[in-house]
Amino acid sequence: MATRSVLLALVVLDLLFYVPPGRSGPNVYIQKLFASCWRLRGSCRQKCLKKEEYHILCDTTRLCCVNPKHLPILTGK
C-alpha cells in the first residue's frame, strides 16, 4: 500500500513539473501571443525590419521590434 502511495505521488509531481511548449504548438494564435512583445504591438525577432525600431529585449537573443507610431513619446532632455 505504501509503494502505491509513493508511486502516485511521483506521478502527480511529474505531471506538475511538465510545462507544455508554447512556441511549438499547432495553434497560430498561441504562437503569435508568445512571439509578441510591448503590449502585443511588437514582434520578437533576431533583426528588426526597416520600418521597425528596437525597443526592449524579448530574451537574450531576440529584439522587440515595434512600429515607431506605437512607441511612447519621450519627454525631457
C-alpha positions in Angstrom: 0.0 0.0 0.0 2.9 2.4 0.8 4.5 1.8 -2.6 1.2 2.7 -4.3 1.1 6.0 -2.5 4.7 6.8 -3.4 4.1 5.9 -7.0 1.0 8.1 -7.1 2.9 10.9 -5.5 5.7 10.6 -8.1 3.2 10.6 -11.0 1.5 13.7 -9.6 4.8 15.5 -9.2 5.8 14.5 -12.7 2.6 16.0 -14.1 3.0 19.2 -12.1 6.5 19.8 -13.4 5.5 19.2 -17.0 5.4 22.5 -19.0 4.0 22.2 -22.5 5.9 24.1 -25.2 4.1 27.3 -26.1 6.1 28.1 -29.2 5.9 24.8 -31.0 2.1 24.3 -30.7 -0.2 24.0 -33.7 -2.3 27.0 -32.7 -1.3 30.1 -34.7 -2.9 32.4 -32.1 -0.9 31.0 -29.2 2.3 31.2 -31.3 1.6 34.8 -32.1 1.0 35.6 -28.4 4.3 34.1 -27.3 6.2 35.8 -30.2 4.8 39.3 -29.4 6.0 42.0 -27.0 5.4 45.6 -26.0 1.7 45.3 -25.2 1.2 42.9 -28.1 2.2 45.7 -30.5 5.7 44.4 -31.3 7.3 41.2 -32.6 10.3 39.3 -31.2 12.9 38.9 -34.0 16.6 38.4 -34.5 16.7 41.6 -36.6 14.2 44.4 -36.9 12.6 45.3 -40.3 13.4 48.6 -41.9 10.1 50.2 -40.8 10.5 49.0 -37.2 12.6 50.1 -34.2 14.3 48.1 -31.4 12.6 48.9 -28.1 13.4 46.2 -25.5 14.8 42.7 -25.4 12.4 39.7 -25.6 15.1 37.3 -24.3 18.8 37.0 -24.5 18.9 36.7 -28.3 15.8 38.4 -29.7 14.8 42.0 -30.0 11.4 43.5 -29.6 10.7 45.3 -32.9 7.9 47.9 -32.8 6.5 50.3 -35.3 7.6 53.8 -34.2 4.0 55.0 -34.0 3.3 52.6 -31.1 6.3 53.6 -29.1 5.8 56.0 -26.1 6.7 59.7 -26.6 10.0 60.5 -24.8 10.0 63.8 -22.9 12.7 65.7 -21.1 16.3 66.5 -22.1 
